[in-house]
Amino acid sequence: MKVNGNMQNFYYYSFPMQAVLVTCNDRSGKTNVITIAWHTPISKDPPLYGISVAPKRYSYGLIQKTKEFVINFAPYEIADIVNFCGKNSGRNTDKIMKMNLTLAPAQKLKTPIIKECFSHLECKLHDELKLGDHTLFVGEVVNVMADKNAYKKDLLDVEKIKPTYYVGGNIFTSISNIKGVF
Ligand SMILES: Cc1cc2nc3c(=O)[nH]c(=O)nc-3n(C[C@H](O)[C@H](O)[C@H](O)COP(=O)(O)O)c2cc1C
């Protein structure tokens, strides 16, 4: 038997989505971090990755000004930090300091990576599409970095690394040990 879902939360029906930490700098070089669940690869050639950001977010103006951002993939061990960075604004909170996150230089951008995350996509703003109440920032991926032992032949070692997934509301989860090889 089927029941009708709640249209207002239609996007929850596509969840869980991996919740990522996106770093972006202000003009003075100070780094902010925003939690993003609405994100997707878009193109292989050129390599494009999109994040959907509401204009009221503090990070929105930062990305528009610096034209760059880094996608940091967070392990489940720091899911509480992912939640905090999605519930507090860089307008009035230094989330990096408060959450004790460690920044390290990116290779191609001024915006840093977050060391506690297991992989990083360095993105230069390629396009900006206002779509409804969010804007799709399309980044050209100019560099990829990852922890040495997190990937085997570019595939996440899912027995070792548990990414952070967002179910919706206040609920987070990760992946189980099920690994189908077909
Ligand atoms: C798990 C989670 C996922 C989120 N995903 C998005 C998203 O995809 N796009 C967005 O604009 N806001 C998203 N948010 C909300 C922002 O992360 C939140 O408003 C944050 O405080 C904005 O930070 P800033 O003002 O420092 O930019 C999400 C929040 C949580 C908790």
The ligand as an SDF file (V2000), in Angstrom:
LIG
                    3D

 31 33  0  0  0  0  0  0  0  0999 V2000
   22.8080   18.4500    7.5270 C   0  0  0  0  0  0  0  0  0  0  0  0
   22.5550   19.8260    6.9590 C   0  0  0  0  0  0  0  0  0  0  0  0
   22.5740   20.0230    5.5940 C   0  0  0  0  0  0  0  0  0  0  0  0
   22.3890   21.3060    5.0530 C   0  0  0  0  0  0  0  0  0  0  0  0
   22.4080   21.4770    3.7010 N   0  0  0  0  0  0  0  0  0  0  0  0
   22.2590   22.7260    3.1730 C   0  0  0  0  0  0  0  0  0  0  0  0
   22.3150   22.9230    1.7650 C   0  0  0  0  0  0  0  0  0  0  0  0
   22.4950   21.9910    0.9830 O   0  0  0  0  0  0  0  0  0  0  0  0
   22.1690   24.2010    1.3020 N   0  0  0  0  0  0  0  0  0  0  0  0
   21.9880   25.2720    2.1320 C   0  0  0  0  0  0  0  0  0  0  0  0
   21.8730   26.4080    1.6630 O   0  0  0  0  0  0  0  0  0  0  0  0
   21.9370   25.1090    3.4780 N   0  0  0  0  0  0  0  0  0  0  0  0
   22.0790   23.8670    4.0160 C   0  0  0  0  0  0  0  0  0  0  0  0
   22.0430   23.6840    5.3750 N   0  0  0  0  0  0  0  0  0  0  0  0
   21.8990   24.8610    6.2450 C   0  0  0  0  0  0  0  0  0  0  0  0
   23.2150   25.6110    6.4590 C   0  0  0  0  0  0  0  0  0  0  0  0
   24.2850   24.7050    6.6570 O   0  0  0  0  0  0  0  0  0  0  0  0
   23.0760   26.5160    7.7010 C   0  0  0  0  0  0  0  0  0  0  0  0
   22.0840   27.4870    7.4680 O   0  0  0  0  0  0  0  0  0  0  0  0
   24.3890   27.1730    8.1200 C   0  0  0  0  0  0  0  0  0  0  0  0
   24.2120   27.6620    9.4310 O   0  0  0  0  0  0  0  0  0  0  0  0
   24.8070   28.3050    7.2010 C   0  0  0  0  0  0  0  0  0  0  0  0
   26.0700   28.7480    7.6010 O   0  0  0  0  0  0  0  0  0  0  0  0
   26.6680   30.1700    7.1750 P   0  0  0  0  0  0  0  0  0  0  0  0
   25.6190   31.2150    7.5260 O   0  0  0  0  0  0  0  0  0  0  0  0
   27.9220   30.3070    7.9980 O   0  0  0  0  0  0  0  0  0  0  0  0
   26.9350   30.1320    5.7090 O   0  0  0  0  0  0  0  0  0  0  0  0
   22.1760   22.4150    5.9260 C   0  0  0  0  0  0  0  0  0  0  0  0
   22.1320   22.1950    7.3150 C   0  0  0  0  0  0  0  0  0  0  0  0
   22.3220   20.9120    7.8270 C   0  0  0  0  0  0  0  0  0  0  0  0
   22.2710   20.7020    9.3180 C   0  0  0  0  0  0  0  0  0  0  0  0
  1  2  1  0
  2  3  1  0
  2 30  2  0
  3  4  2  0
  4  5  1  0
  4 28  1  0
  5  6  2  0
  6  7  1  0
  6 13  1  0
  7  8  2  0
  7  9  1  0
  9 10  1  0
 10 11  2  0
 10 12  1  0
 12 13  2  0
 13 14  1  0
 14 15  1  0
 14 28  1  0
 15 16  1  0
 16 17  1  0
 16 18  1  0
 18 19  1  0
 18 20  1  0
 20 21  1  0
 20 22  1  0
 22 23  1  0
 23 24  1  0
 24 25  2  0
 24 26  1  0
 24 27  1  0
 28 29  2  0
 29 30  1  0
 30 31  1  0
M  END
$$$$
